[in-house]
């Protein structure tokens, strides 16, 4: 949870110079995750498809990682984060 909050804080800080709407939205990309987070994403994909071997097939893993780096895994507004995490303000 604390790693996720640090990522969120970092991304929000990077967006400070952008417009008001961008300040309210956070996008978390696969590349923003640490190795543990990346492994969990790959584990989930590997478990979902019986015919895919994410960890032993380099071509499959590279294709997955390339695709995951292009679009955000999660897009949330500040309000959604507060509501989903039950943060009291």
Secondary structure, DSSP 8 states (H G I E B T S, - for coil): -HHHHHHHHHHHHHTTTS-HHHHTEEEE-GGGS-HHHHHHHHHHHHHH-TT--TTT-HHHHHHHHHHHTTS-SEEEEHHHHHHHTT---
